[in-house]
Amino acid sequence: MKSCIELVLSKRSSFEFARMLLEKQIENICHTGSSEQGRAYLTLVEQLRICLKELRTLEKVSPMDEARLTLYKLLTTQEHGRREMEEQMVEEARHLHNFQAIY
């Protein structure tokens, strides 16, 4: 398993090739009567596929794009907080006005 992971991460092999090797090993494990362990290894192979996909996606993102995305998220959060604060102030002013109108 470790060797296959190292092959894929070093880009000397594709994930599909490594998965094929791992699936053959898992079949052998299942044939020896350890199907539970075989299923556990299949789960690990699927997790490896997901992690590699995320890693490839991150490799394609430039630092500038990452900075823009982070800035956008911060600005969006700040704008949402500002709107909530304004709504709260309007609501408090309405309550104060209603309170003053009663007395």
C-alpha positions in Angstrom: 0.0 0.0 0.0 2.8 2.4 1.0 4.7 1.7 -2.2 1.7 2.4 -4.4 1.0 5.6 -2.6 4.7 6.7 -3.1 4.4 5.8 -6.8 1.4 7.9 -7.3 2.6 10.9 -5.2 5.9 10.9 -7.1 3.9 10.9 -10.3 5.8 7.9 -11.6 2.5 6.1 -11.9 -1.1 7.0 -12.4 -3.7 6.3 -9.6 -5.6 4.0 -11.9 -2.5 1.7 -12.3 -1.8 1.8 -8.5 -5.5 1.0 -7.8 -5.3 -2.0 -10.2 -2.3 -3.3 -8.2 -4.0 -2.7 -4.9 -7.2 -4.3 -6.0 -5.3 -7.5 -7.0 -3.6 -7.5 -3.6 -7.0 -7.0 -1.9 -8.5 -9.9 -4.0 -5.6 -12.1 -2.7 -6.4 -11.0 0.9 -10.1 -11.9 0.5 -9.2 -15.3 -1.0 -7.2 -16.1 2.1 -10.3 -15.7 4.2 -9.9 -12.2 5.4 -12.7 -10.5 3.5 -13.2 -7.9 6.4 -9.6 -6.8 6.1 -10.0 -6.7 2.3 -13.0 -4.4 2.6 -11.0 -2.2 5.0 -8.2 -1.9 2.3 -10.8 -1.1 -0.4 -12.0 1.8 1.9 -8.4 3.0 2.2 -8.0 2.9 -1.6 -11.2 5.0 -2.0 -9.9 7.5 0.6 -6.6 7.7 -1.3 -8.5 8.5 -4.5 -10.4 11.3 -2.9 -7.3 12.8 -1.3 -5.4 12.6 -4.6 -8.2 14.4 -6.3 -8.2 17.2 -3.7 -4.4 17.4 -3.9 -4.5 17.7 -7.7 -7.1 20.5 -7.4 -5.0 22.4 -4.9 -1.9 22.1 -7.1 -3.8 23.9 -9.9 -4.8 26.8 -7.7 -2.3 29.7 -7.9 -1.4 31.6 -4.7 -3.0 34.7 -6.2 -6.3 32.8 -6.8 -6.1 31.4 -3.2 -5.6 34.9 -1.9 -8.5 36.3 -3.9 -10.8 33.5 -2.7 -9.8 34.1 0.9 -10.3 37.9 0.5 -13.7 37.2 -1.1 -14.8 35.0 1.8 -13.6 37.6 4.4 -15.5 40.4 2.6 -18.6 38.3 2.3 -18.5 37.5 6.0 -17.9 41.1 6.9 -20.8 42.3 4.7 -23.1 39.7 6.2 -22.2 40.9 9.7 -22.7 44.5 8.7 -26.2 43.7 7.4 -27.1 41.8 10.5 -25.9 44.8 12.7 -28.0 47.3 10.6 -31.1 45.1 10.9 -30.6 44.9 14.7 -30.2 48.6 15.0 -33.4 49.2 12.9 -35.3 46.8 15.1 -34.0 48.4 18.3 -34.9 51.9 17.0 -38.4 50.7 16.1 -38.8 49.3 19.6 -37.6 52.5 21.1 -39.9 54.6 18.9 -42.9 52.3 19.9 -41.9 52.6 23.6 -41.7 56.4 23.4 -45.1 56.6 21.5 -46.7 54.7 24.4 -45.4 57.0 27.1 
